[in-house]
Amino acid sequence: MYTLNSQSHVPIYEQIVALIRGYCISGVLQPGDKLMSVREMSTHILVNPNTVGKAYKELERLGVIETKLGKGSYVAFVNDNNPNKEALALFKRNLEELVLEANYLRIEEQELQDLIGECYTRLEG
């Protein structure tokens, strides 16, 4: 379930963060689902436990997971009324990168909006 690219220029902990966020976004992981412990995850994906711990801390900072002392880490329930400020800031940075990429590819604003609309339609099923 968890596969990483050891040849990537992206640090392993960032790959773990992206992977778990992706599973949460796509619905593979649901709010309340328990994640593997840091030790279990590190054994499963063959990385140092400190790397997994760093990824879990980042996921917690972004509001993706919650850690309950002595019980483990769980996928967080999303508060629709108050998005996590750090996750929103990350989203805005990523969006800026995508808009810059679209600009570089000479994609017009309306075409970009149409592509976003297509993505929403596809994700809604």
Secondary structure as the mmCIF struct_conf table of DSSP 4:
data_model
#
loop_
_struct_conf.conf_type_id
_struct_conf.id
_struct_conf.beg_label_comp_id
_struct_conf.beg_label_asym_id
_struct_conf.beg_label_seq_id
_struct_conf.end_label_comp_id
_struct_conf.end_label_asym_id
_struct_conf.end_label_seq_id
TURN_TY1_P TURN_TY1_P1 SER A 6 GLN A 7
BEND BEND1 SER A 8 VAL A 10
HELX_RH_AL_P HELX_RH_AL_P1 ILE A 12 SER A 26
TURN_TY1_P TURN_TY1_P2 GLY A 27 GLY A 27
BEND BEND2 VAL A 28 LEU A 29
TURN_TY1_P TURN_TY1_P3 PRO A 31 GLY A 32
HELX_LH_PP_P HELX_LH_PP_P1 ASP A 33 ASP A 33
STRN STRN1 LYS A 34 LYS A 34
HELX_LH_PP_P HELX_LH_PP_P2 LEU A 35 SER A 37
HELX_RH_AL_P HELX_RH_AL_P2 VAL A 38 ILE A 45
TURN_TY1_P TURN_TY1_P4 LEU A 46 LEU A 46
HELX_RH_AL_P HELX_RH_AL_P3 PRO A 49 ARG A 61
TURN_TY1_P TURN_TY1_P5 LEU A 62 GLY A 63
BEND BEND3 VAL A 64 VAL A 64
STRN STRN2 ILE A 65 LYS A 68
TURN_TY1_P TURN_TY1_P6 LEU A 69 LYS A 71
STRN STRN3 GLY A 72 VAL A 75
HELX_LH_PP_P HELX_LH_PP_P3 ALA A 76 VAL A 78
TURN_TY1_P TURN_TY1_P7 ASP A 80 ASN A 81
BEND BEND4 ASN A 82 ASN A 82
HELX_RH_AL_P HELX_RH_AL_P4 LYS A 85 TYR A 104
TURN_TY1_P TURN_TY1_P8 LEU A 105 ARG A 106
HELX_RH_AL_P HELX_RH_AL_P5 GLU A 109 GLU A 124
#
